[in-house]
């Protein structure tokens, strides 16, 4: 004969409390890991935006000799700031200018800053701006 009463089926209260505690610990760990992943993804997104903005500034400086206009920059990359530094080339880079584009943004509590540099031939920029014809009236 069995010592257990056949009418006692199901879980004990202590078993239920232990199961809920373990489940709560697992859910807390899962939520914390999701928050960490969200922070990392946000940081990487801001970093990629900073790289794209700095690259666009350098491309604009190479092509036109001028940075991207402020209103266009703010429209394309809201929340980012940019600074452009120019200095003359030294040594083998004489006759060129060094352009440094530094963009920065904020991701949660972290500041993201990216600096890209490029040497630009001053002759090419001057030629491009001189040879460029103004658009005819009515053409865009």
TIRO-2110 file (N, C-alpha, C; in Angstrom, 1 decimal):
// TIRO-2110
0.8, -1.2, 0.0, N, 1, A
0.0, 0.0, 0.0, CA, 1, A
0.9, 1.2, 0.0, C, 1, A
0.3, 2.2, -0.6, N, 2, A
1.0, 3.5, -0.7, CA, 2, A
0.7, 4.3, 0.6, C, 2, A
1.8, 5.0, 1.1, N, 3, A
1.6, 5.8, 2.3, CA, 3, A
1.0, 7.1, 2.0, C, 3, A
0.9, 7.5, 0.7, N, 4, A
0.4, 8.8, 0.3, CA, 4, A
-1.1, 8.6, 0.1, C, 4, A
-1.8, 9.7, 0.4, N, 5, A
-3.3, 9.7, 0.3, CA, 5, A
-3.6, 9.9, -1.2, C, 5, A
-4.4, 9.1, -1.8, N, 6, A
-4.7, 9.3, -3.3, CA, 6, A
-5.4, 10.6, -3.6, C, 6, A
-6.0, 11.3, -2.6, N, 7, A
-6.7, 12.5, -2.8, CA, 7, A
-5.8, 13.7, -2.8, C, 7, A
-4.5, 13.6, -2.4, N, 8, A
-3.6, 14.7, -2.4, CA, 8, A
-2.8, 14.7, -3.7, C, 8, A
-3.3, 15.4, -4.6, N, 9, A
-2.6, 15.6, -5.9, CA, 9, A
-2.3, 17.0, -6.1, C, 9, A
-1.3, 17.3, -6.9, N, 10, A
-1.0, 18.7, -7.2, CA, 10, A
0.3, 19.2, -6.6, C, 10, A
0.5, 20.5, -6.5, N, 11, A
1.7, 21.0, -6.0, CA, 11, A
1.6, 21.5, -4.5, C, 11, A
2.6, 21.5, -3.8, N, 12, A
2.6, 22.0, -2.5, CA, 12, A
2.9, 23.5, -2.7, C, 12, A
2.5, 24.3, -1.7, N, 13, A
2.7, 25.7, -1.7, CA, 13, A
4.2, 26.1, -1.8, C, 13, A
5.0, 25.3, -1.1, N, 14, A
6.5, 25.6, -1.1, CA, 14, A
7.1, 25.3, -2.5, C, 14, A
6.6, 24.3, -3.2, N, 15, A
7.1, 24.1, -4.6, CA, 15, A
6.7, 25.2, -5.5, C, 15, A
5.5, 25.7, -5.3, N, 16, A
5.0, 26.8, -6.2, CA, 16, A
5.8, 28.1, -5.9, C, 16, A
6.2, 28.4, -4.6, N, 17, A
7.0, 29.6, -4.3, CA, 17, A
8.4, 29.4, -4.9, C, 17, A
9.0, 28.3, -4.8, N, 18, A
10.3, 28.1, -5.3, CA, 18, A
10.3, 28.2, -6.8, C, 18, A
9.3, 27.7, -7.5, N, 19, A
9.2, 27.8, -9.0, CA, 19, A
9.1, 29.3, -9.4, C, 19, A
8.2, 30.0, -8.7, N, 20, A
8.0, 31.4, -9.0, CA, 20, A
9.3, 32.3, -8.7, C, 20, A
10.0, 31.9, -7.7, N, 21, A
11.3, 32.6, -7.4, CA, 21, A
12.3, 32.4, -8.5, C, 21, A
12.4, 31.2, -8.9, N, 22, A
13.4, 30.9, -10.0, CA, 22, A
13.0, 31.6, -11.2, C, 22, A
11.7, 31.6, -11.5, N, 23, A
11.2, 32.2, -12.7, CA, 23, A
11.5, 33.8, -12.6, C, 23, A
11.3, 34.3, -11.5, N, 24, A
11.5, 35.8, -11.3, CA, 24, A
13.0, 36.1, -11.5, C, 24, A
13.9, 35.3, -11.0, N, 25, A
15.3, 35.5, -11.1, CA, 25, A
15.7, 35.4, -12.6, C, 25, A
15.2, 34.4, -13.3, N, 26, A
15.5, 34.3, -14.8, CA, 26, A
14.9, 35.5, -15.5, C, 26, A
13.7, 36.0, -15.2, N, 27, A
13.2, 37.1, -15.9, CA, 27, A
14.0, 38.4, -15.6, C, 27, A
14.4, 38.6, -14.4, N, 28, A
15.3, 39.7, -14.1, CA, 28, A
16.6, 39.7, -14.9, C, 28, A
17.2, 38.6, -14.9, N, 29, A
18.4, 38.4, -15.7, CA, 29, A
18.2, 38.7, -17.2, C, 29, A
17.1, 38.3, -17.7, N, 30, A
16.8, 38.5, -19.1, CA, 30, A
16.5, 40.0, -19.4, C, 30, A
15.8, 40.7, -18.5, N, 31, A
15.5, 42.1, -18.6, CA, 31, A
16.8, 42.9, -18.6, C, 31, A
17.7, 42.6, -17.7, N, 32, A
19.0, 43.3, -17.6, CA, 32, A
19.9, 43.1, -18.8, C, 32, A
19.9, 41.9, -19.4, N, 33, A
20.6, 41.7, -20.6, CA, 33, A
20.0, 42.4, -21.7, C, 33, A
18.7, 42.5, -21.8, N, 34, A
18.1, 43.3, -22.9, CA, 34, A
18.4, 44.8, -22.8, C, 34, A
18.5, 45.3, -21.6, N, 35, A
18.9, 46.7, -21.4, CA, 35, A
20.3, 46.9, -21.8, C, 35, A
21.2, 46.0, -21.5, N, 36, A
22.6, 46.1, -21.9, CA, 36, A
22.7, 46.1, -23.4, C, 36, A
22.0, 45.2, -24.1, N, 37, A
22.0, 45.1, -25.5, CA, 37, A
21.5, 46.4, -26.2, C, 37, A
20.4, 47.0, -25.6, N, 38, A
19.8, 48.2, -26.1, CA, 38, A
20.9, 49.4, -26.0, C, 38, A
21.6, 49.4, -24.9, N, 39, A
22.6, 50.5, -24.7, CA, 39, A
23.7, 50.3, -25.8, C, 39, A
24.2, 49.1, -26.0, N, 40, A
25.2, 48.8, -26.9, CA, 40, A
24.8, 49.1, -28.3, C, 40, A
23.5, 48.8, -28.7, N, 41, A
23.0, 49.1, -30.0, CA, 41, A
22.9, 50.6, -30.2, C, 41, A
22.4, 51.3, -29.2, N, 42, A
22.3, 52.7, -29.3, CA, 42, A
23.7, 53.4, -29.5, C, 42, A
24.7, 52.9, -28.8, N, 43, A
26.0, 53.4, -29.0, CA, 43, A
26.5, 53.2, -30.4, C, 43, A
26.3, 52.0, -30.9, N, 44, A
26.8, 51.7, -32.2, CA, 44, A
26.1, 52.5, -33.3, C, 44, A
24.8, 52.7, -33.1, N, 45, A
24.0, 53.5, -34.1, CA, 45, A
24.5, 55.0, -34.1, C, 45, A
24.7, 55.6, -32.9, N, 46, A
25.2, 56.9, -32.9, CA, 46, A
26.6, 57.0, -33.5, C, 46, A
27.4, 56.0, -33.2, N, 47, A
28.8, 55.9, -33.8, CA, 47, A
28.8, 55.9, -35.3, C, 47, A
27.9, 55.0, -35.9, N, 48, A
27.7, 55.0, -37.3, CA, 48, A
27.2, 56.3, -37.9, C, 48, A
26.3, 56.9, -37.2, N, 49, A
25.8, 58.2, -37.7, CA, 49, A
27.0, 59.3, -37.7, C, 49, A
27.8, 59.2, -36.6, N, 50, A
28.9, 60.2, -36.6, CA, 50, A
29.9, 59.9, -37.7, C, 50, A
30.2, 58.7, -38.0, N, 51, A
31.1, 58.3, -39.1, CA, 51, A
30.5, 58.8, -40.4, C, 51, A
29.2, 58.6, -40.7, N, 52, A
28.6, 59.0, -41.9, CA, 52, A
28.6, 60.5, -42.0, C, 52, A
28.4, 61.3, -40.9, N, 53, A
28.4, 62.7, -41.0, CA, 53, A
29.8, 63.3, -41.2, C, 53, A
30.8, 62.7, -40.6, N, 54, A
32.2, 63.1, -40.8, CA, 54, A
32.6, 62.8, -42.2, C, 54, A
32.3, 61.7, -42.7, N, 55, A
32.6, 61.3, -44.1, CA, 55, A
31.9, 62.3, -45.1, C, 55, A
30.7, 62.6, -44.9, N, 56, A
30.0, 63.6, -45.7, CA, 56, A
30.6, 65.0, -45.7, C, 56, A
31.1, 65.4, -44.5, N, 57, A
31.7, 66.7, -44.4, CA, 57, A
33.0, 66.7, -45.2, C, 57, A
33.8, 65.6, -45.1, N, 58, A
35.1, 65.5, -45.8, CA, 58, A
34.8, 65.4, -47.3, C, 58, A
33.8, 64.7, -47.7, N, 59, A
33.5, 64.6, -49.2, CA, 59, A
33.0, 66.0, -49.7, C, 59, A
32.3, 66.7, -48.9, N, 60, A
31.8, 68.1, -49.3, CA, 60, A
33.0, 69.0, -49.4, C, 60, A
33.9, 68.9, -48.5, N, 61, A
35.1, 69.8, -48.5, CA, 61, A
36.0, 69.4, -49.7, C, 61, A
36.1, 68.2, -50.0, N, 62, A
36.9, 67.7, -51.2, CA, 62, A
36.3, 68.2, -52.5, C, 62, A
34.9, 68.1, -52.6, N, 63, A
34.3, 68.4, -53.8, CA, 63, A
34.1, 69.9, -54.0, C, 63, A
33.7, 70.6, -53.0, N, 64, A
33.3, 72.0, -53.2, CA, 64, A
34.2, 73.0, -52.4, C, 64, A
35.0, 72.5, -51.5, N, 65, A
35.8, 73.4, -50.7, CA, 65, A
35.0, 74.0, -49.5, C, 65, A
33.8, 73.6, -49.3, N, 66, A
32.9, 74.1, -48.2, CA, 66, A
32.3, 73.0, -47.5, C, 66, A
32.0, 73.1, -46.2, N, 67, A
31.3, 72.1, -45.5, CA, 67, A
29.9, 72.0, -45.9, C, 67, A
29.2, 71.0, -45.4, N, 68, A
27.8, 70.8, -45.6, CA, 68, A
27.1, 72.0, -44.9, C, 68, A
26.1, 72.7, -45.5, N, 69, A
25.4, 73.8, -44.8, CA, 69, A
24.8, 73.3, -43.5, C, 69, A
24.7, 74.2, -42.6, N, 70, A
24.2, 73.9, -41.2, CA, 70, A
22.8, 73.3, -41.2, C, 70, A
21.9, 73.9, -42.0, N, 71, A
20.5, 73.4, -41.9, CA, 71, A
20.4, 72.0, -42.6, C, 71, A
21.2, 71.7, -43.6, N, 72, A
21.2, 70.4, -44.2, CA, 72, A
21.8, 69.4, -43.2, C, 72, A
22.9, 69.8, -42.5, N, 73, A
23.5, 68.9, -41.5, CA, 73, A
22.5, 68.5, -40.4, C, 73, A
21.8, 69.5, -39.9, N, 74, A
20.9, 69.3, -38.8, CA, 74, A
19.7, 68.4, -39.3, C, 74, A
19.3, 68.6, -40.5, N, 75, A
18.2, 67.8, -41.1, CA, 75, A
18.6, 66.4, -41.2, C, 75, A
19.8, 66.1, -41.7, N, 76, A
20.3, 64.8, -42.0, CA, 76, A
20.8, 64.0, -40.7, C, 76, A
21.4, 64.7, -39.8, N, 77, A
21.9, 64.1, -38.6, CA, 77, A
21.5, 64.9, -37.4, C, 77, A
20.3, 64.8, -37.0, N, 78, A
19.8, 65.6, -35.8, CA, 78, A
20.5, 65.0, -34.6, C, 78, A
20.8, 65.9, -33.7, N, 79, A
21.5, 65.5, -32.4, CA, 79, A
23.0, 65.4, -32.5, C, 79, A
23.6, 65.6, -33.7, N, 80, A
25.0, 65.5, -33.8, CA, 80, A
25.6, 66.9, -33.9, C, 80, A
26.8, 67.0, -33.5, N, 81, A
27.5, 68.3, -33.7, CA, 81, A
28.8, 68.0, -34.5, C, 81, A
29.3, 69.0, -35.3, N, 82, A
30.5, 68.8, -36.1, CA, 82, A
31.4, 70.0, -36.0, C, 82, A
32.7, 69.7, -36.0, N, 83, A
33.6, 70.8, -36.1, CA, 83, A
34.6, 70.5, -37.2, C, 83, A
35.0, 71.5, -38.0, N, 84, A
36.0, 71.3, -39.1, CA, 84, A
37.2, 72.1, -38.8, C, 84, A
38.4, 71.4, -38.8, N, 85, A
39.6, 72.1, -38.6, CA, 85, A
40.5, 71.9, -39.8, C, 85, A
41.1, 73.0, -40.3, N, 86, A
41.9, 72.9, -41.5, CA, 86, A
43.3, 73.4, -41.1, C, 86, A
44.3, 72.7, -41.6, N, 87, A
45.7, 73.1, -41.4, CA, 87, A
46.5, 72.8, -42.6, C, 87, A
47.6, 73.5, -42.8, N, 88, A
48.4, 73.3, -44.0, CA, 88, A
49.2, 72.0, -43.9, C, 88, A
49.4, 71.3, -45.0, N, 89, A
50.2, 70.1, -45.0, CA, 89, A
51.6, 70.3, -44.7, C, 89, A
52.3, 69.3, -44.1, N, 90, A
53.7, 69.4, -43.7, CA, 90, A
54.5, 68.3, -44.3, C, 90, A
55.7, 68.6, -44.7, N, 91, A
56.6, 67.5, -45.2, CA, 91, A
56.1, 67.1, -46.6, C, 91, A
55.9, 65.9, -46.8, N, 92, A
55.5, 65.4, -48.1, CA, 92, A
54.1, 65.8, -48.5, C, 92, A
53.4, 66.4, -47.6, N, 93, A
52.0, 66.8, -47.8, CA, 93, A
52.0, 68.3, -48.0, C, 93, A
53.1, 69.0, -48.2, N, 94, A
53.1, 70.4, -48.5, CA, 94, A
52.4, 70.7, -49.8, C, 94, A
51.7, 71.8, -49.8, N, 95, A
50.9, 72.2, -50.9, CA, 95, A
49.4, 71.6, -50.8, C, 95, A
49.2, 70.9, -49.8, N, 96, A
47.8, 70.3, -49.6, CA, 96, A
47.4, 70.9, -48.2, C, 96, A
46.1, 70.7, -47.9, N, 97, A
45.6, 71.0, -46.6, CA, 97, A
45.0, 69.8, -45.9, C, 97, A
45.2, 69.8, -44.6, N, 98, A
44.7, 68.7, -43.8, CA, 98, A
43.4, 69.2, -43.3, C, 98, A
42.3, 68.4, -43.6, N, 99, A
41.0, 68.7, -43.1, CA, 99, A
40.6, 67.6, -42.1, C, 99, A
40.2, 68.1, -40.9, N, 100, A
39.8, 67.1, -39.8, CA, 100, A
38.3, 67.4, -39.5, C, 100, A
37.5, 66.4, -39.6, N, 101, A
36.1, 66.5, -39.3, CA, 101, A
35.8, 65.7, -38.0, C, 101, A
35.4, 66.4, -37.0, N, 102, A
35.1, 65.8, -35.7, CA, 102, A
33.6, 65.9, -35.5, C, 102, A
32.9, 64.7, -35.3, N, 103, A
31.5, 64.7, -35.0, CA, 103, A
31.3, 64.1, -33.7, C, 103, A
30.3, 64.5, -33.0, N, 104, A
30.0, 63.9, -31.7, CA, 104, A
28.5, 63.9, -31.5, C, 104, A
28.1, 62.9, -30.6, N, 105, A
26.7, 62.7, -30.3, CA, 105, A
26.6, 62.1, -28.9, C, 105, A
25.4, 61.8, -28.5, N, 106, A
25.2, 61.2, -27.1, CA, 106, A
24.4, 60.0, -27.3, C, 106, A
24.8, 58.9, -26.5, N, 107, A
24.1, 57.7, -26.5, CA, 107, A
23.9, 57.3, -25.0, C, 107, A
22.7, 57.3, -24.5, N, 108, A
22.5, 57.1, -23.1, CA, 108, A
23.4, 58.1, -22.3, C, 108, A
24.3, 57.5, -21.5, N, 109, A
25.3, 58.4, -20.7, CA, 109, A
26.6, 58.5, -21.4, C, 109, A
26.8, 57.8, -22.5, N, 110, A
28.1, 57.9, -23.2, CA, 110, A
28.2, 58.9, -24.3, C, 110, A
29.3, 59.6, -24.4, N, 111, A
29.5, 60.6, -25.4, CA, 111, A
30.3, 59.8, -26.5, C, 111, A
29.8, 59.9, -27.8, N, 112, A
30.4, 59.3, -28.9, CA, 112, A
31.1, 60.4, -29.7, C, 112, A
32.4, 60.2, -30.0, N, 113, A
33.1, 61.2, -30.8, CA, 113, A
33.9, 60.5, -31.9, C, 113, A
33.8, 61.0, -33.1, N, 114, A
34.6, 60.4, -34.2, CA, 114, A
35.3, 61.5, -34.9, C, 114, A
36.6, 61.2, -35.2, N, 115, A
37.4, 62.2, -35.9, CA, 115, A
38.0, 61.5, -37.2, C, 115, A
37.7, 62.1, -38.3, N, 116, A
38.2, 61.6, -39.6, CA, 116, A
39.0, 62.7, -40.2, C, 116, A
40.1, 62.4, -40.9, N, 117, A
41.0, 63.3, -41.5, CA, 117, A
41.2, 63.0, -43.0, C, 117, A
41.5, 64.0, -43.7, N, 118, A
41.8, 63.8, -45.1, CA, 118, A
42.7, 65.0, -45.6, C, 118, A
43.7, 64.6, -46.4, N, 119, A
44.5, 65.7, -47.1, CA, 119, A
43.8, 66.0, -48.4, C, 119, A
43.6, 67.3, -48.7, N, 120, A
42.9, 67.8, -49.9, CA, 120, A
43.9, 68.7, -50.6, C, 120, A
44.0, 68.4, -51.9, N, 121, A
44.8, 69.3, -52.8, CA, 121, A
44.1, 70.6, -52.9, C, 121, A
44.8, 71.7, -52.6, N, 122, A
44.2, 73.0, -52.7, CA, 122, A
44.0, 73.4, -54.2, C, 122, A
44.8, 72.9, -55.1, N, 123, A
44.6, 73.2, -56.5, CA, 123, A
43.3, 72.6, -57.0, C, 123, A
43.0, 71.4, -56.7, N, 124, A
41.8, 70.7, -57.2, CA, 124, A
40.6, 71.4, -56.7, C, 124, A
40.5, 71.8, -55.5, N, 125, A
39.3, 72.5, -55.0, CA, 125, A
39.2, 73.9, -55.7, C, 125, A
40.3, 74.6, -55.8, N, 126, A
40.2, 75.9, -56.5, CA, 126, A
39.8, 75.7, -57.9, C, 126, A
40.3, 74.7, -58.6, N, 127, A
39.9, 74.5, -60.0, CA, 127, A
38.4, 74.2, -60.1, C, 127, A
38.0, 73.3, -59.2, N, 128, A
36.6, 72.9, -59.3, CA, 128, A
35.7, 74.1, -59.1, C, 128, A
36.0, 75.0, -58.1, N, 129, A
35.1, 76.1, -57.9, CA, 129, A
35.2, 77.1, -59.0, C, 129, A
36.3, 77.3, -59.6, N, 130, A
36.4, 78.2, -60.7, CA, 130, A
35.7, 77.7, -62.0, C, 130, A
35.9, 76.5, -62.3, N, 131, A
35.3, 75.9, -63.5, CA, 131, A
33.8, 75.7, -63.5, C, 131, A
33.3, 75.6, -62.3, N, 132, A
31.9, 75.3, -62.2, CA, 132, A
31.0, 76.5, -62.7, C, 132, A
30.1, 76.2, -63.6, N, 133, A
29.2, 77.2, -64.1, CA, 133, A
28.0, 77.3, -63.3, C, 133, A
27.5, 78.5, -63.1, N, 134, A
26.2, 78.7, -62.4, CA, 134, A
25.1, 78.0, -63.2, C, 134, A
24.1, 77.5, -62.5, N, 135, A
22.9, 76.9, -63.2, CA, 135, A
22.1, 78.0, -64.0, C, 135, A
21.6, 77.6, -65.1, N, 136, A
20.8, 78.5, -65.9, CA, 136, A
19.5, 78.8, -65.1, C, 136, A
18.9, 79.9, -65.4, N, 137, A
17.7, 80.3, -64.8, CA, 137, A
16.6, 79.3, -65.0, C, 137, A
15.9, 78.8, -64.0, N, 138, A
14.8, 77.9, -64.1, CA, 138, A
15.3, 76.4, -64.0, C, 138, A
16.6, 76.2, -64.1, N, 139, A
17.1, 74.8, -64.0, CA, 139, A
17.5, 74.5, -62.5, C, 139, A
17.3, 73.3, -62.1, N, 140, A
17.7, 72.9, -60.8, CA, 140, A
18.4, 71.7, -60.8, C, 140, A
END
